[in-house]
Every structure is written in C-alpha cells, then in structure tokens.
C-alpha cells in the first residue's frame, strides 16, 4: 500500500452545524476534499473516516472508500491524528505515505498534493505540510500593550531584506506512514513545506469564512471547465436560452431572441438520450413554443421553481445529485441548491455565481446551453470508456458511483 489519503469528516460541528456537508461552489466540503485527492496522480487510495450517514453517502458518491469512525473518536476533543491512526488500523497495513486531507480547506490543488508526496516518498522529508509565504509583521497584545513577535518594531526592515516566514494553511499534511504511527503526530523528523497559492488558502471555521469561500469559488475554479457527469439537464429560460432582453411591439406582444447554437446543443443531448426540462416562471407562450421546437419537456408559469423541479425529477425517477440545473438569477437559487450540479451562465447574478458549482464561460443567449451540452456529452464519453473499479477490501465500503470524479 503506497500512498493513502485520509479525510477525517465527523458529523458534529459547533461553529457551523453540518460543516463538512456545507457546499462551496455547489459541492459539499467533504466531496471537494475527496475529489482533490482523487485528482492527484501520486495518491493510490482515498479514505473518508466518518460517524455520519449522510457524509458516508456523499463521500462514497464522490469516489472515496469509507470507514466508520467510532463515537469516541468523533467528539469535539478528538484529534485528526486519532482518526487517521484508526483508519490505518482498519486498513490492516501501514501505508508508505499517509496524507491527512482537511475538508475545511475547499481549494486544494492536486498538484500541490503530488509535490508534497514526492518529497516524502523520495526520502527528502518525513513530513510535509501546506503553507503560504508571508512577510507580515506579527504582534501580540498583553496587559502592557502590543509587542512585536517576529520583528523589532524599532528596526522595520523592508520586505526585500527580510526572510519569508510561512503560515500553515491546514489543507493537507503528508507523512511517512511508519513515522506517523511511531510518533502519533503529524510533525516529526525532517519537516518540509509546500507553498500554496494564498488566494485559495482559506480554512473554514466560521460562517464568515464559509461565505468568503463561496464568493471565491467561481473565480478560482471555472477554468478549465470539467466534464459534467449527469443523467439529466434542467435550464431556466430567460437569461439562459435568451440574453434576458425582450422586444415589445406596439400591440404588447413580447419577442425574444435565441441562438441556433443552443438549439443544436439541445438536439445533441436529446439524441444521446439525456432528458431535458425548460423550467420558467415566465408566462409568455414563447417559452412553451421554444420547448416544442426543441422537443423537450417544459414547465412555465411555475410559482415555486424548486417544487416544480422536484416533481419533474421524481416523475422521471432521477437522482437529484445527477441532475444539472443551469440558471442566471436569484429565482434560480432554490433549484441550484436542489441538484448535484448547480451551474451558472457567465453573466449571472452574484448570488447565483456564489451558489454555482460551475460557471460557464458563455453568457446567456450566446451559446451557454450548447457549452453545457458539450460538457455533459464529454462526461458521457469518458464514462463509457472507463473501466470498472476494483473490488474493495473486506470491511471497507467502496464508492457506489463515480459520477463526481471529474469535478473541480
């Protein structure tokens, strides 16, 4: 057993209830950690240790193996080290390299994981962790006032003349397996650092940090766009199939403009057997007329889009986690929250951009539907070419589906 990543994800959290299931960019935090580890070329297995049934389900869907975490190792005072040691015990073998991956860090670069593994596996270091370089002046505040911690306040050297220091991000810790089992701690022997991009070096412990991560997500990860592995596609109409503008004639008739590029994308999905729904609150008959032209399901004039979406998903017998919803404005937020792939067009409202798992490069009415269709079809091609996963070892539950492996 060469390189094993362990993601400790307990169900209890005092600061943010259900924190490991909260979504950033439309993806639960525990799934983001799993997907980052699975995307690293040097990691052989990804294990989630949890005491929570829903985390178990989400982690399995993301592609992880799951180990049940005992209650005495899932309390507020339990350490991450204890969870990793328990996971190693359950594996029955000490990995050459073991990685502690924290789900509270939503923007882990798989390349950084590979760089850290290379140092440990190559014998250069015994333990390596993620950190950001900093030249900040640190202070401590006591009864007698503030004091400089890492500098002499009377001699303020310019940045160029000061050695950089490093702030631990908490995202990941890569360790020689035997050394970790012996020391029972993540820092031992020759310790190294892998500098990571400070723009994504956020650790979520508060609601405010969660909100910040959601705001950062669209800017952080929508290039390049990943395949969208889903079984069905649902879209809003105005602002998605159209550019959200309307022409009104003297007699009050409203007209909109669409693109044949989107029409071709819908046709390709339909030919591939992917169910599609156009869902809109708009009452203008142009919505249903366009749906008839495209030969797809339509619900318009919906008072509650999320309810209408759920009814359609249920009637089709679909798994909501394997449905994509493409929207652009605040009345789409309920639908975006209800599916596994919430997606936004490029010119969406800021709240929609923050809720989206994926932000397209194309604006509404300018080929966004076609762009999504191409991503869905690409995922289908890769899924068809994929080989079945190996049978998991006894006692460890393997993922039941791999539909999220291409995320992030």
C-alpha positions in Angstrom: 0.0 0.0 0.0 1.9 3.0 -1.2 0.1 6.4 -0.8 -3.2 6.7 1.1 -5.1 9.9 1.7 -7.4 10.0 4.8 -10.1 12.6 5.1 -11.5 12.9 8.6 -15.1 14.2 8.4 -17.1 13.9 11.6 -20.8 14.9 11.6 -20.7 17.2 14.6 -19.6 20.8 14.4 -20.3 23.6 16.8 -19.2 26.6 14.8 -21.0 25.6 11.6 -23.6 22.8 12.1 -23.1 20.1 9.4 -20.0 21.9 8.2 -18.5 19.1 6.2 -21.7 18.9 4.2 -21.9 22.6 3.5 -21.4 23.5 -0.1 -18.8 25.7 -1.7 -19.2 26.2 -5.4 -22.2 23.8 -5.2 -20.1 20.9 -3.9 -20.1 19.6 -0.3 -16.8 20.3 1.5 -16.1 16.6 2.1 -16.6 15.8 -1.6 -14.3 18.7 -2.6 -11.5 17.1 -0.4 -12.1 13.7 -1.9 -12.1 14.9 -5.5 -8.9 16.9 -5.0 -7.2 13.8 -3.6 -8.5 11.6 -6.4 -7.2 14.0 -8.9 -3.7 13.8 -7.6 -1.6 11.4 -9.7 0.5 10.1 -6.8 -2.3 9.1 -4.5 -3.4 5.5 -4.7 -6.4 5.4 -2.4 -8.7 7.9 -0.7 -10.4 7.1 2.6 -13.0 9.1 4.4 -13.5 8.3 8.1 -16.8 9.5 9.5 -19.5 8.9 12.1 -22.2 10.4 9.9 -24.5 8.5 7.4 -25.0 11.5 5.1 -21.3 12.2 4.9 -20.8 8.5 4.2 -23.2 8.8 1.3 -21.7 12.0 -0.1 -18.1 10.7 0.2 -19.0 7.4 -1.5 -20.7 9.2 -4.3 -17.5 11.3 -4.8 -15.5 8.2 -5.2 -14.0 7.6 -1.7 -13.8 4.4 0.4 -15.5 4.9 3.7 -14.5 3.8 7.2 -16.9 4.1 10.2 -15.4 6.4 12.8 -16.1 5.3 16.4 -18.0 7.7 18.6 -15.1 8.2 21.0 -13.0 9.5 18.1 -15.7 11.8 16.7 -16.2 14.2 19.6 -15.2 17.9 19.9 -11.9 17.0 21.6 -10.9 14.1 19.3 -7.8 14.9 17.2 -7.4 14.4 13.5 -4.4 12.2 14.2 -6.6 9.8 16.2 -8.9 9.4 13.2 -6.0 8.8 10.8 -4.5 6.2 13.2 -7.8 4.4 13.4 -8.1 4.4 9.6 -4.7 2.9 9.3 -5.6 0.2 11.9 -8.7 -0.6 9.9 -6.7 -0.9 6.7 -4.6 -3.5 8.4 -1.4 -2.2 6.9 0.7 0.9 7.3 1.0 2.9 4.0 4.3 4.0 2.8 2.9 7.6 2.7 -0.2 8.7 4.5 -1.9 12.1 3.9 -4.2 14.0 6.2 -6.6 16.0 3.9 -8.8 18.5 5.7 -12.3 19.1 4.2 -12.3 22.6 5.7 -9.9 23.7 3.0 -12.0 23.9 -0.2 -9.4 24.9 -2.7 -6.7 22.2 -2.6 -4.6 21.9 -5.7 -3.9 18.3 -6.6 -0.6 19.4 -8.0 0.4 20.6 -4.5 -0.5 17.2 -3.1 1.7 15.5 -5.6 4.6 17.8 -4.9 4.3 17.0 -1.1 4.1 13.3 -1.7 7.1 13.4 -4.0 9.2 14.9 -1.1 8.2 12.2 1.4 8.2 9.2 -1.0 11.6 10.3 -2.3 13.1 10.4 1.2 13.8 14.1 1.2 11.4 14.8 4.1 9.5 12.8 6.7 6.6 15.2 6.9 5.4 18.0 4.6 2.5 20.4 5.1 0.8 23.2 3.1 1.6 26.8 3.9 1.7 30.3 2.4 4.7 32.5 2.3 4.3 35.7 4.4 6.3 38.8 5.2 3.6 40.1 7.6 4.6 41.8 10.9 3.1 39.8 13.8 2.1 41.3 17.1 0.9 40.0 20.5 -1.3 42.1 22.8 -0.9 41.8 26.5 -1.7 43.8 29.7 1.2 46.1 29.0 0.2 46.7 25.3 1.4 45.3 22.0 4.8 43.7 21.3 6.4 42.6 18.1 6.6 38.8 17.7 8.7 38.3 14.6 10.3 41.7 14.3 11.9 44.5 16.2 9.4 47.4 15.9 12.3 49.9 16.1 14.0 48.4 13.0 11.5 47.9 10.3 13.5 46.3 7.5 11.9 46.5 4.0 10.4 43.3 2.6 13.3 42.6 0.4 15.7 42.4 3.4 13.6 40.0 5.5 13.5 36.2 5.2 10.0 34.9 4.4 8.0 33.1 7.0 5.2 30.6 6.4 1.7 30.3 7.6 0.3 26.8 8.0 -3.0 26.6 5.9 -4.4 23.4 7.4 -5.2 22.0 4.0 -3.0 18.8 4.0 -0.2 17.0 5.8 1.8 14.4 4.1 3.8 11.9 6.3 5.9 8.9 6.1 3.5 6.2 7.3 5.8 4.3 9.7 7.0 7.6 11.3 3.4 8.8 11.8 2.4 5.5 13.5 5.5 5.7 15.7 5.2 9.4 16.7 1.4 9.5 16.6 1.7 13.1 15.4 1.8 14.9 12.0 5.1 16.7 12.7 8.3 14.6 13.1 11.7 14.1 11.6 12.7 16.3 8.7 9.8 18.6 8.1 9.2 20.4 4.8 6.8 22.9 3.4 4.9 23.0 0.1 4.0 26.7 -0.6 0.4 27.0 -2.0 -1.4 29.8 -3.7 -2.5 32.3 -1.0 -5.6 33.2 -3.0 -7.2 29.9 -2.1 -5.5 29.3 1.3 -8.7 29.6 3.3 -9.6 27.3 6.2 -13.4 27.3 7.1 -14.1 27.5 10.8 -16.7 30.3 10.8 -19.8 31.3 8.8 -18.0 34.3 7.5 -15.2 32.1 6.2 -17.7 29.9 4.5 -19.3 32.9 2.8 -15.9 34.1 1.7 -15.1 30.7 0.2 -18.4 30.7 -1.7 -17.6 34.1 -3.1 -14.1 33.0 -4.2 -15.2 29.7 -5.8 -16.4 30.9 -9.2 -13.2 32.9 -9.8 -11.0 30.1 -8.5 -12.0 27.1 -10.5 -14.1 27.6 -13.6 -11.1 27.3 -15.9 -10.7 24.8 -17.4 -14.2 23.6 -17.3 -14.6 19.9 -16.2 -17.0 17.4 -17.8 -20.4 17.5 -16.3 -21.4 13.9 -15.5 -25.2 13.9 -15.1 -28.2 12.0 -16.2 -30.5 15.0 -17.0 -30.3 18.7 -17.7 -32.7 21.4 -16.5 -32.5 25.0 -17.6 -34.1 28.3 -16.9 -35.3 30.2 -20.0 -34.9 34.0 -19.8 -31.2 34.8 -19.3 -30.1 31.3 -20.3 -31.7 30.5 -23.6 -32.0 34.3 -24.2 -29.9 37.2 -23.3 -32.6 38.3 -20.8 -33.8 41.1 -23.0 -37.2 41.4 -24.6 -38.7 43.3 -27.6 -42.2 44.6 -27.1 -44.3 45.6 -30.1 -46.9 48.3 -30.2 -49.6 45.8 -29.6 -47.9 44.5 -26.5 -46.5 41.3 -28.0 -43.2 40.2 -26.5 -40.5 38.7 -28.6 -37.1 37.2 -27.6 -34.0 36.1 -29.4 -32.4 32.7 -29.2 -29.4 31.1 -30.9 -29.3 28.1 -33.2 -26.1 27.1 -31.4 -28.1 26.3 -28.3 -30.7 24.5 -30.3 -28.0 22.2 -31.7 -26.8 21.6 -28.2 -30.2 20.5 -27.0 -30.6 18.3 -30.1 -27.3 16.6 -29.3 -28.5 15.9 -25.7 -31.8 14.6 -26.9 -30.1 12.3 -29.4 -27.8 11.0 -26.6 -30.9 10.1 -24.5 -30.4 12.8 -21.9 -33.7 14.1 -20.5 -34.1 17.8 -20.5 -36.6 20.3 -19.0 -37.0 24.0 -19.5 -38.3 25.5 -16.3 -39.5 29.1 -16.1 -41.7 31.4 -14.1 -42.4 33.3 -17.3 -46.0 33.1 -18.7 -45.2 34.2 -22.2 -46.2 31.4 -24.6 -42.8 31.8 -26.3 -41.3 29.5 -23.6 -43.5 26.6 -24.5 -43.2 27.3 -28.2 -39.4 27.1 -27.9 -39.6 23.8 -25.9 -41.9 22.3 -28.6 -39.4 23.4 -31.3 -36.6 21.7 -29.3 -38.8 18.7 -28.4 -38.1 18.8 -24.7 -40.2 18.9 -21.5 -41.3 22.3 -20.3 -42.9 23.8 -17.2 -43.7 27.5 -17.4 -45.5 29.9 -15.1 -44.2 28.0 -12.1 -44.9 29.7 -8.8 -42.2 27.7 -7.0 -39.5 26.5 -9.3 -37.8 24.3 -6.8 -41.1 22.4 -6.2 -41.7 22.0 -9.9 -38.1 20.8 -10.4 -38.5 18.2 -7.6 -41.8 16.9 -9.1 -40.2 16.5 -12.5 -37.1 14.7 -11.0 -39.4 12.4 -9.0 -41.6 11.6 -12.0 -38.6 10.8 -14.1 -37.1 8.6 -11.3 -33.9 10.6 -11.4 -31.2 11.0 -8.7 -31.1 14.8 -7.9 -27.3 14.5 -7.4 -27.0 13.5 -11.0 -29.0 16.4 -12.4 -27.6 19.7 -13.7 -29.5 23.0 -13.4 -28.5 26.0 -15.4 -29.7 29.3 -14.2 -28.8 33.0 -14.0 -30.8 34.9 -11.4 -32.0 34.8 -7.8 -35.2 32.9 -8.5 -33.0 30.0 -9.6 -31.3 29.7 -6.2 -33.8 27.1 -4.8 -33.2 24.9 -7.9 -29.5 25.3 -7.7 -29.5 24.1 -4.1 -31.6 21.1 -5.0 -29.3 19.4 -7.5 -25.8 17.9 -7.6 -24.6 20.2 -10.5 -25.7 23.8 -10.0 -24.4 25.7 -12.9 -24.4 29.4 -13.8 -24.1 31.3 -17.1 -21.2 33.7 -17.2 -23.3 36.9 -16.7 -25.3 35.6 -13.7 -26.3 37.5 -10.6 -23.5 37.4 -8.0 -25.6 35.2 -5.6 -26.0 32.7 -8.4 -22.3 32.8 -9.2 -21.6 32.1 -5.5 -24.1 29.1 -5.4 -22.8 27.5 -8.6 -20.6 24.5 -8.7 -19.5 25.5 -12.2 -19.6 28.9 -14.0 -19.7 28.7 -17.8 -17.6 30.9 -20.0 -20.6 31.9 -22.1 -23.3 34.4 -21.4 -27.0 33.6 -21.5 -28.4 33.7 -25.1 -24.9 33.4 -26.6 -24.4 29.6 -26.5 -24.4 28.8 -22.8 -26.8 25.9 -23.3 -24.5 24.5 -26.0 -21.5 24.8 -23.8 -23.2 22.9 -21.1 -24.4 20.2 -23.6 -20.8 19.7 -24.8 -19.6 19.2 -21.2 -22.4 16.7 -20.5 -21.6 14.7 -23.6 -17.9 14.8 -22.9 -18.6 13.2 -19.5 -20.7 10.5 -21.1 -17.9 9.6 -23.5 -15.4 9.3 -20.6 -17.9 7.3 -18.5 -18.4 4.9 -21.4 -14.7 4.4 -21.8 -13.9 4.0 -18.1 -13.0 0.6 -16.6 -15.0 -0.7 -13.6 -13.4 -0.1 -10.2 -11.6 -3.0 -8.5 -13.4 -4.9 -5.7 -12.7 -3.2 -2.4 -11.0 -5.0 0.6 -13.3 -6.6 3.1 -14.7 -4.3 5.7 -14.3 -1.1 3.7 -17.1 0.2 1.6 -16.1 1.5 -1.8 -17.9 4.2 -3.8 -21.1 3.1 -5.4 -20.7 5.6 -8.2 -18.0 7.7 -9.7 -20.1 10.5 -11.2 -18.2 13.2 -9.4 -14.6 12.2 -10.3 -14.2 14.8 -12.9 -15.3 17.7 -10.7 -13.1 20.7 -9.8 
